[in-house]
């Protein structure tokens, strides 16, 4: 249930951050469109996780992006794929919550990368998240 819910949050955050700015959608509209796209209904999901995570990430989006950018070496922010940025932002939020083991957060982020990004992105995301975890543990 959490895996599918995380994918829904990822898609909602992607839509929020990179979607059509001239056609803003409400939270409920985004959720409905994404559920239809994924062929899911609300009973299959952890709606509390989706709501809490989406709203918290949106509220802290700039700060979470800054954490991504400060842990990237050899890349400018414009070179980071949009999907990778959202995967990283979501994972960093979950790492900061400390309610999920770091290894699980990274594993789930890599699964999203395998589905929505490129082969090179998997290494990139793993490297950035490893740096964030190392920094967090210091």
PyMOL commands that place a pseudoatom at each C-alpha (Angstrom):
pseudoatom trace, name=CA, resn=UNK, resi=1, chain=A, elem=C, hetatm=0, pos=[0.000, 0.000, 0.000]
pseudoatom trace, name=CA, resn=UNK, resi=2, chain=A, elem=C, hetatm=0, pos=[2.822, 2.432, 0.875]
pseudoatom trace, name=CA, resn=UNK, resi=3, chain=A, elem=C, hetatm=0, pos=[4.668, 1.739, -2.391]
pseudoatom trace, name=CA, resn=UNK, resi=4, chain=A, elem=C, hetatm=0, pos=[1.640, 2.702, -4.483]
pseudoatom trace, name=CA, resn=UNK, resi=5, chain=A, elem=C, hetatm=0, pos=[0.933, 5.671, -2.231]
pseudoatom trace, name=CA, resn=UNK, resi=6, chain=A, elem=C, hetatm=0, pos=[4.526, 6.873, -2.641]
pseudoatom trace, name=CA, resn=UNK, resi=7, chain=A, elem=C, hetatm=0, pos=[4.188, 6.625, -6.409]
pseudoatom trace, name=CA, resn=UNK, resi=8, chain=A, elem=C, hetatm=0, pos=[1.003, 8.705, -6.249]
pseudoatom trace, name=CA, resn=UNK, resi=9, chain=A, elem=C, hetatm=0, pos=[2.785, 11.368, -4.166]
pseudoatom trace, name=CA, resn=UNK, resi=10, chain=A, elem=C, hetatm=0, pos=[5.694, 11.368, -6.634]
pseudoatom trace, name=CA, resn=UNK, resi=11, chain=A, elem=C, hetatm=0, pos=[3.341, 11.935, -9.559]
pseudoatom trace, name=CA, resn=UNK, resi=12, chain=A, elem=C, hetatm=0, pos=[1.416, 14.625, -7.691]
pseudoatom trace, name=CA, resn=UNK, resi=13, chain=A, elem=C, hetatm=0, pos=[4.624, 16.449, -6.760]
pseudoatom trace, name=CA, resn=UNK, resi=14, chain=A, elem=C, hetatm=0, pos=[5.880, 16.190, -10.327]
pseudoatom trace, name=CA, resn=UNK, resi=15, chain=A, elem=C, hetatm=0, pos=[2.597, 17.613, -11.610]
pseudoatom trace, name=CA, resn=UNK, resi=16, chain=A, elem=C, hetatm=0, pos=[2.640, 20.355, -8.986]
pseudoatom trace, name=CA, resn=UNK, resi=17, chain=A, elem=C, hetatm=0, pos=[6.227, 21.362, -9.712]
pseudoatom trace, name=CA, resn=UNK, resi=18, chain=A, elem=C, hetatm=0, pos=[6.412, 20.901, -13.477]
pseudoatom trace, name=CA, resn=UNK, resi=19, chain=A, elem=C, hetatm=0, pos=[2.765, 20.874, -14.577]
pseudoatom trace, name=CA, resn=UNK, resi=20, chain=A, elem=C, hetatm=0, pos=[0.874, 23.495, -16.488]
pseudoatom trace, name=CA, resn=UNK, resi=21, chain=A, elem=C, hetatm=0, pos=[1.176, 26.663, -14.424]
pseudoatom trace, name=CA, resn=UNK, resi=22, chain=A, elem=C, hetatm=0, pos=[-1.657, 28.288, -16.355]
pseudoatom trace, name=CA, resn=UNK, resi=23, chain=A, elem=C, hetatm=0, pos=[-4.038, 25.474, -15.382]
pseudoatom trace, name=CA, resn=UNK, resi=24, chain=A, elem=C, hetatm=0, pos=[-3.537, 24.942, -11.652]
pseudoatom trace, name=CA, resn=UNK, resi=25, chain=A, elem=C, hetatm=0, pos=[-5.251, 21.904, -10.237]
pseudoatom trace, name=CA, resn=UNK, resi=26, chain=A, elem=C, hetatm=0, pos=[-6.551, 21.418, -6.753]
pseudoatom trace, name=CA, resn=UNK, resi=27, chain=A, elem=C, hetatm=0, pos=[-5.181, 18.623, -4.609]
pseudoatom trace, name=CA, resn=UNK, resi=28, chain=A, elem=C, hetatm=0, pos=[-8.309, 16.534, -5.207]
pseudoatom trace, name=CA, resn=UNK, resi=29, chain=A, elem=C, hetatm=0, pos=[-8.198, 17.081, -8.972]
pseudoatom trace, name=CA, resn=UNK, resi=30, chain=A, elem=C, hetatm=0, pos=[-4.538, 16.022, -9.118]
pseudoatom trace, name=CA, resn=UNK, resi=31, chain=A, elem=C, hetatm=0, pos=[-5.225, 12.975, -6.990]
pseudoatom trace, name=CA, resn=UNK, resi=32, chain=A, elem=C, hetatm=0, pos=[-8.185, 11.913, -9.140]
pseudoatom trace, name=CA, resn=UNK, resi=33, chain=A, elem=C, hetatm=0, pos=[-6.265, 12.313, -12.416]
pseudoatom trace, name=CA, resn=UNK, resi=34, chain=A, elem=C, hetatm=0, pos=[-3.284, 10.351, -11.106]
pseudoatom trace, name=CA, resn=UNK, resi=35, chain=A, elem=C, hetatm=0, pos=[-5.429, 7.579, -9.657]
pseudoatom trace, name=CA, resn=UNK, resi=36, chain=A, elem=C, hetatm=0, pos=[-7.174, 7.252, -13.003]
pseudoatom trace, name=CA, resn=UNK, resi=37, chain=A, elem=C, hetatm=0, pos=[-3.806, 7.239, -14.795]
pseudoatom trace, name=CA, resn=UNK, resi=38, chain=A, elem=C, hetatm=0, pos=[-2.465, 4.478, -12.529]
pseudoatom trace, name=CA, resn=UNK, resi=39, chain=A, elem=C, hetatm=0, pos=[-5.707, 2.512, -12.515]
pseudoatom trace, name=CA, resn=UNK, resi=40, chain=A, elem=C, hetatm=0, pos=[-6.038, 2.738, -8.728]
pseudoatom trace, name=CA, resn=UNK, resi=41, chain=A, elem=C, hetatm=0, pos=[-8.821, 3.681, -6.400]
pseudoatom trace, name=CA, resn=UNK, resi=42, chain=A, elem=C, hetatm=0, pos=[-8.602, 5.327, -3.015]
pseudoatom trace, name=CA, resn=UNK, resi=43, chain=A, elem=C, hetatm=0, pos=[-9.220, 2.102, -1.082]
pseudoatom trace, name=CA, resn=UNK, resi=44, chain=A, elem=C, hetatm=0, pos=[-5.881, 0.769, -2.373]
pseudoatom trace, name=CA, resn=UNK, resi=45, chain=A, elem=C, hetatm=0, pos=[-3.907, 3.660, -0.889]
pseudoatom trace, name=CA, resn=UNK, resi=46, chain=A, elem=C, hetatm=0, pos=[-2.765, 5.226, 2.349]
pseudoatom trace, name=CA, resn=UNK, resi=47, chain=A, elem=C, hetatm=0, pos=[-4.577, 8.539, 1.868]
pseudoatom trace, name=CA, resn=UNK, resi=48, chain=A, elem=C, hetatm=0, pos=[-3.253, 9.997, 5.118]
pseudoatom trace, name=CA, resn=UNK, resi=49, chain=A, elem=C, hetatm=0, pos=[0.336, 9.376, 3.991]
pseudoatom trace, name=CA, resn=UNK, resi=50, chain=A, elem=C, hetatm=0, pos=[-0.400, 10.905, 0.574]
pseudoatom trace, name=CA, resn=UNK, resi=51, chain=A, elem=C, hetatm=0, pos=[-2.034, 14.021, 2.024]
pseudoatom trace, name=CA, resn=UNK, resi=52, chain=A, elem=C, hetatm=0, pos=[0.509, 14.574, 4.776]
pseudoatom trace, name=CA, resn=UNK, resi=53, chain=A, elem=C, hetatm=0, pos=[3.535, 13.932, 2.582]
pseudoatom trace, name=CA, resn=UNK, resi=54, chain=A, elem=C, hetatm=0, pos=[2.335, 15.958, -0.395]
pseudoatom trace, name=CA, resn=UNK, resi=55, chain=A, elem=C, hetatm=0, pos=[1.436, 18.995, 1.708]
pseudoatom trace, name=CA, resn=UNK, resi=56, chain=A, elem=C, hetatm=0, pos=[4.622, 18.868, 3.783]
pseudoatom trace, name=CA, resn=UNK, resi=57, chain=A, elem=C, hetatm=0, pos=[6.847, 18.546, 0.711]
pseudoatom trace, name=CA, resn=UNK, resi=58, chain=A, elem=C, hetatm=0, pos=[5.058, 21.395, -1.069]
pseudoatom trace, name=CA, resn=UNK, resi=59, chain=A, elem=C, hetatm=0, pos=[5.423, 23.572, 2.038]
pseudoatom trace, name=CA, resn=UNK, resi=60, chain=A, elem=C, hetatm=0, pos=[9.161, 22.816, 2.232]
pseudoatom trace, name=CA, resn=UNK, resi=61, chain=A, elem=C, hetatm=0, pos=[9.883, 22.377, -1.484]
pseudoatom trace, name=CA, resn=UNK, resi=62, chain=A, elem=C, hetatm=0, pos=[12.521, 25.088, -1.802]
pseudoatom trace, name=CA, resn=UNK, resi=63, chain=A, elem=C, hetatm=0, pos=[14.417, 23.914, 1.286]
pseudoatom trace, name=CA, resn=UNK, resi=64, chain=A, elem=C, hetatm=0, pos=[14.305, 20.289, 0.106]
pseudoatom trace, name=CA, resn=UNK, resi=65, chain=A, elem=C, hetatm=0, pos=[15.580, 21.317, -3.340]
pseudoatom trace, name=CA, resn=UNK, resi=66, chain=A, elem=C, hetatm=0, pos=[18.405, 23.228, -1.649]
pseudoatom trace, name=CA, resn=UNK, resi=67, chain=A, elem=C, hetatm=0, pos=[19.422, 20.011, 0.134]
pseudoatom trace, name=CA, resn=UNK, resi=68, chain=A, elem=C, hetatm=0, pos=[19.481, 18.214, -3.212]
pseudoatom trace, name=CA, resn=UNK, resi=69, chain=A, elem=C, hetatm=0, pos=[21.595, 20.940, -4.829]
pseudoatom trace, name=CA, resn=UNK, resi=70, chain=A, elem=C, hetatm=0, pos=[24.027, 21.076, -1.916]
pseudoatom trace, name=CA, resn=UNK, resi=71, chain=A, elem=C, hetatm=0, pos=[24.645, 17.320, -2.208]
pseudoatom trace, name=CA, resn=UNK, resi=72, chain=A, elem=C, hetatm=0, pos=[25.215, 17.258, -5.954]
pseudoatom trace, name=CA, resn=UNK, resi=73, chain=A, elem=C, hetatm=0, pos=[28.729, 17.465, -7.297]
pseudoatom trace, name=CA, resn=UNK, resi=74, chain=A, elem=C, hetatm=0, pos=[29.567, 17.943, -10.936]
pseudoatom trace, name=CA, resn=UNK, resi=75, chain=A, elem=C, hetatm=0, pos=[26.034, 18.940, -11.914]
pseudoatom trace, name=CA, resn=UNK, resi=76, chain=A, elem=C, hetatm=0, pos=[24.303, 22.248, -12.146]
pseudoatom trace, name=CA, resn=UNK, resi=77, chain=A, elem=C, hetatm=0, pos=[20.713, 22.333, -10.991]
pseudoatom trace, name=CA, resn=UNK, resi=78, chain=A, elem=C, hetatm=0, pos=[19.549, 22.682, -14.592]
pseudoatom trace, name=CA, resn=UNK, resi=79, chain=A, elem=C, hetatm=0, pos=[21.181, 19.339, -15.512]
pseudoatom trace, name=CA, resn=UNK, resi=80, chain=A, elem=C, hetatm=0, pos=[19.149, 17.332, -13.017]
pseudoatom trace, name=CA, resn=UNK, resi=81, chain=A, elem=C, hetatm=0, pos=[16.274, 15.519, -14.714]
pseudoatom trace, name=CA, resn=UNK, resi=82, chain=A, elem=C, hetatm=0, pos=[12.904, 16.722, -13.463]
pseudoatom trace, name=CA, resn=UNK, resi=83, chain=A, elem=C, hetatm=0, pos=[11.883, 13.216, -12.374]
pseudoatom trace, name=CA, resn=UNK, resi=84, chain=A, elem=C, hetatm=0, pos=[15.166, 12.765, -10.501]
pseudoatom trace, name=CA, resn=UNK, resi=85, chain=A, elem=C, hetatm=0, pos=[14.690, 16.049, -8.667]
pseudoatom trace, name=CA, resn=UNK, resi=86, chain=A, elem=C, hetatm=0, pos=[11.232, 15.062, -7.441]
pseudoatom trace, name=CA, resn=UNK, resi=87, chain=A, elem=C, hetatm=0, pos=[12.385, 11.558, -6.482]
pseudoatom trace, name=CA, resn=UNK, resi=88, chain=A, elem=C, hetatm=0, pos=[15.212, 13.102, -4.459]
pseudoatom trace, name=CA, resn=UNK, resi=89, chain=A, elem=C, hetatm=0, pos=[12.998, 15.721, -2.822]
pseudoatom trace, name=CA, resn=UNK, resi=90, chain=A, elem=C, hetatm=0, pos=[10.492, 13.056, -1.772]
pseudoatom trace, name=CA, resn=UNK, resi=91, chain=A, elem=C, hetatm=0, pos=[13.205, 10.733, -0.463]
pseudoatom trace, name=CA, resn=UNK, resi=92, chain=A, elem=C, hetatm=0, pos=[14.948, 13.502, 1.473]
pseudoatom trace, name=CA, resn=UNK, resi=93, chain=A, elem=C, hetatm=0, pos=[11.645, 14.447, 3.078]
pseudoatom trace, name=CA, resn=UNK, resi=94, chain=A, elem=C, hetatm=0, pos=[11.137, 10.814, 4.124]
pseudoatom trace, name=CA, resn=UNK, resi=95, chain=A, elem=C, hetatm=0, pos=[14.713, 10.566, 5.429]
pseudoatom trace, name=CA, resn=UNK, resi=96, chain=A, elem=C, hetatm=0, pos=[14.141, 13.636, 7.586]
pseudoatom trace, name=CA, resn=UNK, resi=97, chain=A, elem=C, hetatm=0, pos=[10.954, 12.141, 9.047]
pseudoatom trace, name=CA, resn=UNK, resi=98, chain=A, elem=C, hetatm=0, pos=[12.940, 9.216, 10.487]
pseudoatom trace, name=CA, resn=UNK, resi=99, chain=A, elem=C, hetatm=0, pos=[9.791, 7.072, 10.503]
pseudoatom trace, name=CA, resn=UNK, resi=100, chain=A, elem=C, hetatm=0, pos=[11.108, 4.819, 7.739]
pseudoatom trace, name=CA, resn=UNK, resi=101, chain=A, elem=C, hetatm=0, pos=[14.505, 3.108, 7.743]
pseudoatom trace, name=CA, resn=UNK, resi=102, chain=A, elem=C, hetatm=0, pos=[17.063, 4.894, 5.545]
pseudoatom trace, name=CA, resn=UNK, resi=103, chain=A, elem=C, hetatm=0, pos=[17.707, 1.762, 3.481]
pseudoatom trace, name=CA, resn=UNK, resi=104, chain=A, elem=C, hetatm=0, pos=[14.004, 1.413, 2.679]
pseudoatom trace, name=CA, resn=UNK, resi=105, chain=A, elem=C, hetatm=0, pos=[13.718, 5.080, 1.673]
pseudoatom trace, name=CA, resn=UNK, resi=106, chain=A, elem=C, hetatm=0, pos=[16.690, 4.749, -0.675]
pseudoatom trace, name=CA, resn=UNK, resi=107, chain=A, elem=C, hetatm=0, pos=[15.426, 1.455, -2.080]
pseudoatom trace, name=CA, resn=UNK, resi=108, chain=A, elem=C, hetatm=0, pos=[12.003, 2.929, -2.791]
pseudoatom trace, name=CA, resn=UNK, resi=109, chain=A, elem=C, hetatm=0, pos=[13.558, 6.003, -4.424]
pseudoatom trace, name=CA, resn=UNK, resi=110, chain=A, elem=C, hetatm=0, pos=[15.608, 3.741, -6.686]
pseudoatom trace, name=CA, resn=UNK, resi=111, chain=A, elem=C, hetatm=0, pos=[12.474, 1.794, -7.652]
pseudoatom trace, name=CA, resn=UNK, resi=112, chain=A, elem=C, hetatm=0, pos=[10.829, 5.057, -8.686]
pseudoatom trace, name=CA, resn=UNK, resi=113, chain=A, elem=C, hetatm=0, pos=[13.943, 5.942, -10.684]
pseudoatom trace, name=CA, resn=UNK, resi=114, chain=A, elem=C, hetatm=0, pos=[13.863, 2.592, -12.466]
pseudoatom trace, name=CA, resn=UNK, resi=115, chain=A, elem=C, hetatm=0, pos=[10.261, 3.230, -13.472]
pseudoatom trace, name=CA, resn=UNK, resi=116, chain=A, elem=C, hetatm=0, pos=[10.353, 6.952, -14.268]
pseudoatom trace, name=CA, resn=UNK, resi=117, chain=A, elem=C, hetatm=0, pos=[13.934, 7.876, -15.090]
pseudoatom trace, name=CA, resn=UNK, resi=118, chain=A, elem=C, hetatm=0, pos=[17.100, 6.549, -16.720]
pseudoatom trace, name=CA, resn=UNK, resi=119, chain=A, elem=C, hetatm=0, pos=[19.709, 3.930, -15.868]
pseudoatom trace, name=CA, resn=UNK, resi=120, chain=A, elem=C, hetatm=0, pos=[22.253, 6.677, -15.107]
pseudoatom trace, name=CA, resn=UNK, resi=121, chain=A, elem=C, hetatm=0, pos=[19.753, 8.283, -12.763]
pseudoatom trace, name=CA, resn=UNK, resi=122, chain=A, elem=C, hetatm=0, pos=[19.763, 5.270, -10.486]
pseudoatom trace, name=CA, resn=UNK, resi=123, chain=A, elem=C, hetatm=0, pos=[23.462, 5.763, -9.668]
pseudoatom trace, name=CA, resn=UNK, resi=124, chain=A, elem=C, hetatm=0, pos=[23.002, 9.519, -9.404]
pseudoatom trace, name=CA, resn=UNK, resi=125, chain=A, elem=C, hetatm=0, pos=[20.054, 9.244, -6.997]
pseudoatom trace, name=CA, resn=UNK, resi=126, chain=A, elem=C, hetatm=0, pos=[21.800, 6.597, -4.920]
pseudoatom trace, name=CA, resn=UNK, resi=127, chain=A, elem=C, hetatm=0, pos=[24.886, 8.814, -4.647]
pseudoatom trace, name=CA, resn=UNK, resi=128, chain=A, elem=C, hetatm=0, pos=[22.960, 11.914, -3.625]
pseudoatom trace, name=CA, resn=UNK, resi=129, chain=A, elem=C, hetatm=0, pos=[20.868, 10.065, -1.051]
pseudoatom trace, name=CA, resn=UNK, resi=130, chain=A, elem=C, hetatm=0, pos=[23.946, 8.324, 0.362]
pseudoatom trace, name=CA, resn=UNK, resi=131, chain=A, elem=C, hetatm=0, pos=[25.564, 11.743, 0.801]
pseudoatom trace, name=CA, resn=UNK, resi=132, chain=A, elem=C, hetatm=0, pos=[22.437, 13.066, 2.538]
pseudoatom trace, name=CA, resn=UNK, resi=133, chain=A, elem=C, hetatm=0, pos=[22.358, 10.069, 4.900]
pseudoatom trace, name=CA, resn=UNK, resi=134, chain=A, elem=C, hetatm=0, pos=[26.072, 10.419, 5.638]
pseudoatom trace, name=CA, resn=UNK, resi=135, chain=A, elem=C, hetatm=0, pos=[25.636, 14.141, 6.363]
pseudoatom trace, name=CA, resn=UNK, resi=136, chain=A, elem=C, hetatm=0, pos=[22.606, 13.412, 8.550]
pseudoatom trace, name=CA, resn=UNK, resi=137, chain=A, elem=C, hetatm=0, pos=[24.559, 10.855, 10.595]
pseudoatom trace, name=CA, resn=UNK, resi=138, chain=A, elem=C, hetatm=0, pos=[27.506, 13.165, 11.257]
for i in range(1, 138): cmd.bond("trace and resi %d" % i, "trace and resi %d" % (i + 1))
show_as sticks, trace
zoom trace
